[in-house]
Amino acid sequence: MARDSVLHRAQEPDDIAYAVLFLASDEAKNITGQSLNVDSGKILR
């Protein structure tokens, strides 16, 4: 639920797509072995 997240908003498919596009881009060429949580801050709660 949106109220359970730090940002108080629900995830949209575009949120995941933008993260995937970034990781597939040249800007992310030096990123290795990381976890990227696209969850509106739910993991922080």
All heavy atoms as TSV, in Angstrom:
chain	resi	resn	atom	element	x	y	z
A	1	MET	N	N	0.832	-1.197	0.000
A	1	MET	CA	C	0.000	0.000	0.000
A	1	MET	C	C	0.873	1.256	0.000
A	1	MET	O	O	1.959	1.268	0.557
A	1	MET	CB	C	-0.872	0.022	1.224
A	1	MET	CG	C	-1.958	-0.955	1.278
A	1	MET	SD	S	-2.797	-0.587	2.824
A	1	MET	CE	C	-4.318	-1.297	2.538
A	2	ALA	N	N	0.368	2.300	-0.565
A	2	ALA	CA	C	1.117	3.546	-0.663
A	2	ALA	C	C	1.424	4.136	0.709
A	2	ALA	O	O	2.486	4.698	0.916
A	2	ALA	CB	C	0.335	4.553	-1.506
A	3	ARG	N	N	0.533	3.990	1.655
A	3	ARG	CA	C	0.774	4.595	2.969
A	3	ARG	C	C	1.891	3.886	3.736
A	3	ARG	O	O	2.411	4.415	4.702
A	3	ARG	CB	C	-0.510	4.618	3.782
A	3	ARG	CG	C	-0.977	3.258	4.217
A	3	ARG	CD	C	-2.182	3.363	5.149
A	3	ARG	NE	N	-2.561	2.051	5.585
A	3	ARG	CZ	C	-3.684	1.444	5.307
A	3	ARG	NH1	N	-4.587	2.076	4.601
A	3	ARG	NH2	N	-3.939	0.232	5.735
A	4	ASP	N	N	2.260	2.674	3.309
A	4	ASP	CA	C	3.334	1.926	3.956
A	4	ASP	C	C	4.717	2.359	3.491
A	4	ASP	O	O	5.714	1.914	4.040
A	4	ASP	CB	C	3.187	0.428	3.687
A	4	ASP	CG	C	1.938	-0.142	4.326
A	4	ASP	OD1	O	1.473	0.420	5.329
A	4	ASP	OD2	O	1.436	-1.154	3.813
A	5	SER	N	N	4.806	3.201	2.496
A	5	SER	CA	C	6.101	3.608	1.964
A	5	SER	C	C	6.488	4.989	2.472
A	5	SER	O	O	5.647	5.788	2.869
A	5	SER	CB	C	6.079	3.609	0.433
A	5	SER	OG	O	5.341	4.702	-0.052
A	6	VAL	N	N	7.786	5.243	2.467
A	6	VAL	CA	C	8.302	6.541	2.916
A	6	VAL	C	C	7.792	7.667	2.021
A	6	VAL	O	O	7.487	8.756	2.490
A	6	VAL	CB	C	9.845	6.512	2.943
A	6	VAL	CG1	C	10.413	7.876	3.244
A	6	VAL	CG2	C	10.337	5.497	3.967
A	7	LEU	N	N	7.680	7.403	0.737
A	7	LEU	CA	C	7.228	8.427	-0.212
A	7	LEU	C	C	5.719	8.534	-0.307
A	7	LEU	O	O	5.202	9.405	-0.999
A	7	LEU	CB	C	7.807	8.136	-1.604
A	7	LEU	CG	C	9.328	8.150	-1.702
A	7	LEU	CD1	C	9.756	7.810	-3.126
A	7	LEU	CD2	C	9.901	9.483	-1.271
A	8	HIS	N	N	4.994	7.636	0.352
A	8	HIS	CA	C	3.528	7.642	0.363
A	8	HIS	C	C	2.930	7.625	-1.042
A	8	HIS	O	O	2.015	8.371	-1.363
A	8	HIS	CB	C	2.990	8.836	1.146
A	8	HIS	CG	C	3.477	8.886	2.541
A	8	HIS	ND1	N	3.107	7.968	3.495
A	8	HIS	CD2	C	4.369	9.721	3.142
A	8	HIS	CE1	C	3.714	8.248	4.626
A	8	HIS	NE2	N	4.491	9.292	4.431
A	9	ARG	N	N	3.498	6.772	-1.878
A	9	ARG	CA	C	2.955	6.601	-3.224
A	9	ARG	C	C	3.154	5.158	-3.650
A	9	ARG	O	O	4.071	4.489	-3.217
A	9	ARG	CB	C	3.599	7.541	-4.232
A	9	ARG	CG	C	5.083	7.354	-4.427
A	9	ARG	CD	C	5.697	8.349	-5.405
A	9	ARG	NE	N	5.362	8.099	-6.786
A	9	ARG	CZ	C	5.957	7.194	-7.567
A	9	ARG	NH1	N	6.888	6.417	-7.109
A	9	ARG	NH2	N	5.600	7.069	-8.817
A	10	ALA	N	N	2.270	4.688	-4.485
A	10	ALA	CA	C	2.354	3.324	-4.993
A	10	ALA	C	C	3.353	3.266	-6.141
A	10	ALA	O	O	3.578	4.254	-6.836
A	10	ALA	CB	C	0.983	2.865	-5.474
A	11	GLN	N	N	3.940	2.104	-6.320
A	11	GLN	CA	C	4.840	1.900	-7.441
A	11	GLN	C	C	4.046	1.795	-8.728
A	11	GLN	O	O	2.968	1.209	-8.763
A	11	GLN	CB	C	5.639	0.612	-7.253
A	11	GLN	CG	C	6.662	0.683	-6.166
A	11	GLN	CD	C	7.627	1.808	-6.358
A	11	GLN	OE1	O	7.564	2.783	-5.653
A	11	GLN	NE2	N	8.495	1.713	-7.303
A	12	GLU	N	N	4.596	2.354	-9.761
A	12	GLU	CA	C	4.022	2.273	-11.099
A	12	GLU	C	C	4.976	1.448	-11.966
A	12	GLU	O	O	6.182	1.420	-11.698
A	12	GLU	CB	C	3.868	3.676	-11.706
A	12	GLU	CG	C	2.960	4.594	-10.919
A	12	GLU	CD	C	1.503	4.192	-11.007
A	12	GLU	OE1	O	1.120	3.599	-12.036
A	12	GLU	OE2	O	0.759	4.477	-10.076
A	13	PRO	N	N	4.477	0.794	-12.992
A	13	PRO	CA	C	5.374	0.047	-13.881
A	13	PRO	C	C	6.509	0.906	-14.443
A	13	PRO	O	O	7.634	0.428	-14.613
A	13	PRO	CB	C	4.445	-0.441	-14.996
A	13	PRO	CG	C	3.115	-0.551	-14.325
A	13	PRO	CD	C	3.077	0.597	-13.342
A	14	ASP	N	N	6.231	2.171	-14.690
A	14	ASP	CA	C	7.278	3.069	-15.197
A	14	ASP	C	C	8.433	3.215	-14.215
A	14	ASP	O	O	9.578	3.401	-14.623
A	14	ASP	CB	C	6.707	4.457	-15.491
A	14	ASP	CG	C	5.919	4.508	-16.786
A	14	ASP	OD1	O	5.941	3.505	-17.535
A	14	ASP	OD2	O	5.288	5.545	-17.050
A	15	ASP	N	N	8.163	3.156	-12.924
A	15	ASP	CA	C	9.232	3.277	-11.928
A	15	ASP	C	C	10.265	2.163	-12.101
A	15	ASP	O	O	11.472	2.404	-12.029
A	15	ASP	CB	C	8.662	3.222	-10.508
A	15	ASP	CG	C	7.716	4.370	-10.214
A	15	ASP	OD1	O	7.961	5.494	-10.700
A	15	ASP	OD2	O	6.721	4.143	-9.504
A	16	ILE	N	N	9.801	0.961	-12.326
A	16	ILE	CA	C	10.691	-0.174	-12.542
A	16	ILE	C	C	11.383	-0.041	-13.897
A	16	ILE	O	O	12.592	-0.269	-14.016
A	16	ILE	CB	C	9.915	-1.509	-12.478
A	16	ILE	CG1	C	9.144	-1.622	-11.159
A	16	ILE	CG2	C	10.846	-2.682	-12.699
A	16	ILE	CD1	C	9.979	-1.552	-9.920
A	17	ALA	N	N	10.631	0.361	-14.909
A	17	ALA	CA	C	11.196	0.497	-16.251
A	17	ALA	C	C	12.328	1.515	-16.282
A	17	ALA	O	O	13.360	1.272	-16.920
A	17	ALA	CB	C	10.105	0.897	-17.242
A	18	TYR	N	N	12.184	2.630	-15.585
A	18	TYR	CA	C	13.245	3.644	-15.564
A	18	TYR	C	C	14.503	3.105	-14.891
A	18	TYR	O	O	15.621	3.389	-15.334
A	18	TYR	CB	C	12.781	4.917	-14.859
A	18	TYR	CG	C	11.726	5.686	-15.624
A	18	TYR	CD1	C	10.625	6.200	-14.972
A	18	TYR	CD2	C	11.842	5.904	-16.986
A	18	TYR	CE1	C	9.647	6.911	-15.662
A	18	TYR	CE2	C	10.877	6.605	-17.682
A	18	TYR	CZ	C	9.782	7.108	-17.016
A	18	TYR	OH	O	8.830	7.802	-17.699
A	19	ALA	N	N	14.348	2.326	-13.849
A	19	ALA	CA	C	15.504	1.730	-13.178
A	19	ALA	C	C	16.204	0.740	-14.104
A	19	ALA	O	O	17.439	0.711	-14.194
A	19	ALA	CB	C	15.072	1.047	-11.890
A	20	VAL	N	N	15.437	-0.071	-14.801
A	20	VAL	CA	C	16.007	-1.045	-15.741
A	20	VAL	C	C	16.724	-0.320	-16.883
A	20	VAL	O	O	17.842	-0.697	-17.265
A	20	VAL	CB	C	14.918	-1.986	-16.284
A	20	VAL	CG1	C	15.433	-2.836	-17.429
A	20	VAL	CG2	C	14.377	-2.860	-15.163
A	21	LEU	N	N	16.106	0.717	-17.413
A	21	LEU	CA	C	16.745	1.480	-18.491
A	21	LEU	C	C	18.057	2.102	-18.027
A	21	LEU	O	O	19.046	2.111	-18.765
A	21	LEU	CB	C	15.806	2.572	-19.000
A	21	LEU	CG	C	14.658	2.098	-19.860
A	21	LEU	CD1	C	13.693	3.256	-20.142
A	21	LEU	CD2	C	15.168	1.496	-21.154
A	22	PHE	N	N	18.087	2.616	-16.815
A	22	PHE	CA	C	19.322	3.184	-16.287
A	22	PHE	C	C	20.404	2.111	-16.181
A	22	PHE	O	O	21.538	2.308	-16.627
A	22	PHE	CB	C	19.101	3.830	-14.920
A	22	PHE	CG	C	20.399	4.164	-14.242
A	22	PHE	CD1	C	21.194	5.194	-14.704
A	22	PHE	CD2	C	20.827	3.425	-13.154
A	22	PHE	CE1	C	22.408	5.480	-14.099
A	22	PHE	CE2	C	22.038	3.705	-12.531
A	22	PHE	CZ	C	22.832	4.738	-13.013
A	23	LEU	N	N	20.058	0.961	-15.594
A	23	LEU	CA	C	21.059	-0.091	-15.414
A	23	LEU	C	C	21.549	-0.657	-16.746
A	23	LEU	O	O	22.683	-1.142	-16.833
A	23	LEU	CB	C	20.490	-1.204	-14.535
A	23	LEU	CG	C	20.296	-0.810	-13.078
A	23	LEU	CD1	C	19.563	-1.915	-12.330
A	23	LEU	CD2	C	21.622	-0.483	-12.409
A	24	ALA	N	N	20.740	-0.576	-17.784
A	24	ALA	CA	C	21.133	-1.052	-19.105
A	24	ALA	C	C	21.893	0.007	-19.906
A	24	ALA	O	O	22.426	-0.294	-20.978
A	24	ALA	CB	C	19.905	-1.494	-19.888
A	25	SER	N	N	21.980	1.209	-19.374
A	25	SER	CA	C	22.612	2.305	-20.104
A	25	SER	C	C	24.114	2.383	-19.830
A	25	SER	O	O	24.638	1.767	-18.902
A	25	SER	CB	C	21.967	3.638	-19.708
A	25	SER	OG	O	22.379	4.011	-18.405
A	26	ASP	N	N	24.796	3.187	-20.632
A	26	ASP	CA	C	26.227	3.414	-20.433
A	26	ASP	C	C	26.525	4.133	-19.125
A	26	ASP	O	O	27.623	4.004	-18.582
A	26	ASP	CB	C	26.803	4.217	-21.590
A	26	ASP	CG	C	26.982	3.385	-22.850
A	26	ASP	OD1	O	27.045	2.139	-22.734
A	26	ASP	OD2	O	27.067	3.966	-23.941
A	27	GLU	N	N	25.568	4.890	-18.613
A	27	GLU	CA	C	25.783	5.596	-17.351
A	27	GLU	C	C	25.993	4.644	-16.181
A	27	GLU	O	O	26.577	5.010	-15.168
A	27	GLU	CB	C	24.615	6.539	-17.040
A	27	GLU	CG	C	24.603	7.807	-17.876
A	27	GLU	CD	C	24.005	7.587	-19.264
A	27	GLU	OE1	O	23.430	6.510	-19.512
A	27	GLU	OE2	O	24.136	8.501	-20.088
A	28	ALA	N	N	25.540	3.418	-16.316
A	28	ALA	CA	C	25.670	2.438	-15.242
A	28	ALA	C	C	26.774	1.419	-15.527
A	28	ALA	O	O	26.842	0.388	-14.860
A	28	ALA	CB	C	24.339	1.719	-15.047
A	29	LYS	N	N	27.670	1.724	-16.437
A	29	LYS	CA	C	28.662	0.731	-16.861
A	29	LYS	C	C	29.638	0.324	-15.758
A	29	LYS	O	O	30.227	-0.748	-15.832
A	29	LYS	CB	C	29.424	1.226	-18.081
A	29	LYS	CG	C	30.287	2.441	-17.828
A	29	LYS	CD	C	30.931	2.917	-19.103
A	29	LYS	CE	C	31.658	4.223	-18.870
A	29	LYS	NZ	N	32.107	4.798	-20.116
A	30	ASN	N	N	29.805	1.133	-14.722
A	30	ASN	CA	C	30.728	0.793	-13.637
A	30	ASN	C	C	30.016	0.280	-12.392
A	30	ASN	O	O	30.661	0.086	-11.363
A	30	ASN	CB	C	31.590	2.005	-13.271
A	30	ASN	CG	C	32.591	2.307	-14.352
A	30	ASN	OD1	O	33.207	1.402	-14.901
A	30	ASN	ND2	N	32.747	3.570	-14.677
A	31	ILE	N	N	28.729	0.062	-12.464
A	31	ILE	CA	C	27.975	-0.457	-11.324
A	31	ILE	C	C	28.001	-1.975	-11.379
A	31	ILE	O	O	27.590	-2.582	-12.365
A	31	ILE	CB	C	26.526	0.059	-11.337
A	31	ILE	CG1	C	26.515	1.578	-11.177
A	31	ILE	CG2	C	25.708	-0.606	-10.232
A	31	ILE	CD1	C	25.141	2.195	-11.297
A	32	THR	N	N	28.497	-2.583	-10.308
A	32	THR	CA	C	28.550	-4.043	-10.227
A	32	THR	C	C	28.149	-4.487	-8.827
A	32	THR	O	O	28.399	-3.789	-7.845
A	32	THR	CB	C	29.962	-4.576	-10.509
A	32	THR	OG1	O	30.856	-4.045	-9.534
A	32	THR	CG2	C	30.430	-4.199	-11.898
A	33	GLY	N	N	27.525	-5.632	-8.748
A	33	GLY	CA	C	27.237	-6.271	-7.469
A	33	GLY	C	C	26.409	-5.452	-6.493
A	33	GLY	O	O	26.655	-5.480	-5.303
A	34	GLN	N	N	25.416	-4.748	-6.968
A	34	GLN	CA	C	24.588	-3.906	-6.115
A	34	GLN	C	C	23.136	-4.352	-6.181
A	34	GLN	O	O	22.701	-4.934	-7.159
A	34	GLN	CB	C	24.666	-2.443	-6.556
A	34	GLN	CG	C	26.050	-1.853	-6.507
A	34	GLN	CD	C	26.620	-1.830	-5.117
A	34	GLN	OE1	O	25.958	-1.413	-4.174
A	34	GLN	NE2	N	27.844	-2.292	-4.975
A	35	SER	N	N	22.416	-4.045	-5.117
A	35	SER	CA	C	20.966	-4.233	-5.106
A	35	SER	C	C	20.321	-2.864	-5.239
A	35	SER	O	O	20.708	-1.926	-4.541
A	35	SER	CB	C	20.499	-4.862	-3.797
A	35	SER	OG	O	20.995	-6.159	-3.681
A	36	LEU	N	N	19.371	-2.754	-6.117
A	36	LEU	CA	C	18.652	-1.500	-6.318
A	36	LEU	C	C	17.204	-1.738	-5.919
A	36	LEU	O	O	16.489	-2.488	-6.574
A	36	LEU	CB	C	18.744	-1.053	-7.778
A	36	LEU	CG	C	18.029	0.237	-8.137
A	36	LEU	CD1	C	18.633	1.414	-7.379
A	36	LEU	CD2	C	18.105	0.467	-9.631
A	37	ASN	N	N	16.799	-1.123	-4.831
A	37	ASN	CA	C	15.427	-1.269	-4.348
A	37	ASN	C	C	14.575	-0.138	-4.924
A	37	ASN	O	O	14.779	1.016	-4.589
A	37	ASN	CB	C	15.385	-1.216	-2.820
A	37	ASN	CG	C	16.158	-2.349	-2.210
A	37	ASN	OD1	O	15.973	-3.495	-2.570
A	37	ASN	ND2	N	17.050	-2.037	-1.300
A	38	VAL	N	N	13.660	-0.498	-5.766
A	38	VAL	CA	C	12.715	0.466	-6.348
A	38	VAL	C	C	11.379	0.183	-5.672
A	38	VAL	O	O	10.525	-0.520	-6.197
A	38	VAL	CB	C	12.634	0.302	-7.884
A	38	VAL	CG1	C	11.730	1.372	-8.483
A	38	VAL	CG2	C	14.024	0.368	-8.501
A	39	ASP	N	N	11.235	0.736	-4.460
A	39	ASP	CA	C	10.090	0.361	-3.625
A	39	ASP	C	C	9.484	1.539	-2.852
A	39	ASP	O	O	8.784	1.344	-1.881
A	39	ASP	CB	C	10.493	-0.738	-2.654
A	39	ASP	CG	C	11.542	-0.303	-1.661
A	39	ASP	OD1	O	11.999	0.863	-1.711
A	39	ASP	OD2	O	11.920	-1.120	-0.818
A	40	SER	N	N	9.765	2.760	-3.257
A	40	SER	CA	C	9.261	3.971	-2.600
A	40	SER	C	C	9.658	4.047	-1.127
A	40	SER	O	O	9.011	4.699	-0.333
A	40	SER	CB	C	7.737	4.078	-2.700
A	40	SER	OG	O	7.337	4.255	-4.038
A	41	GLY	N	N	10.711	3.360	-0.775
A	41	GLY	CA	C	11.222	3.415	0.592
A	41	GLY	C	C	10.615	2.414	1.555
A	41	GLY	O	O	10.785	2.536	2.761
A	42	LYS	N	N	9.912	1.415	1.066
A	42	LYS	CA	C	9.289	0.424	1.969
A	42	LYS	C	C	10.338	-0.320	2.791
A	42	LYS	O	O	10.081	-0.698	3.925
A	42	LYS	CB	C	8.441	-0.556	1.188
A	42	LYS	CG	C	7.131	-0.003	0.748
A	42	LYS	CD	C	6.285	-1.067	0.090
A	42	LYS	CE	C	4.974	-0.470	-0.367
A	42	LYS	NZ	N	4.112	-1.469	-0.960
A	43	ILE	N	N	11.508	-0.542	2.217
A	43	ILE	CA	C	12.545	-1.286	2.938
A	43	ILE	C	C	13.065	-0.493	4.141
A	43	ILE	O	O	13.619	-1.067	5.063
A	43	ILE	CB	C	13.695	-1.676	1.979
A	43	ILE	CG1	C	14.510	-2.802	2.583
A	43	ILE	CG2	C	14.578	-0.484	1.665
A	43	ILE	CD1	C	15.440	-3.475	1.601
A	44	LEU	N	N	12.866	0.810	4.133
A	44	LEU	CA	C	13.317	1.661	5.233
A	44	LEU	C	C	12.417	1.569	6.458
A	44	LEU	O	O	12.799	1.963	7.546
A	44	LEU	CB	C	13.412	3.120	4.775
A	44	LEU	CG	C	14.396	3.402	3.669
A	44	LEU	CD1	C	14.281	4.858	3.223
A	44	LEU	CD2	C	15.814	3.095	4.101
A	45	ARG	N	N	11.226	1.088	6.292
A	45	ARG	CA	C	10.274	1.012	7.405
A	45	ARG	C	C	10.435	-0.228	8.181
A	45	ARG	O	O	10.770	-1.230	7.974
A	45	ARG	CB	C	8.861	1.138	6.878
A	45	ARG	CG	C	8.631	2.535	6.380
A	45	ARG	CD	C	7.195	2.890	6.463
A	45	ARG	NE	N	7.132	4.313	6.279
A	45	ARG	CZ	C	6.320	5.069	6.934
A	45	ARG	NH1	N	5.510	4.576	7.806
A	45	ARG	NH2	N	6.284	6.341	6.724
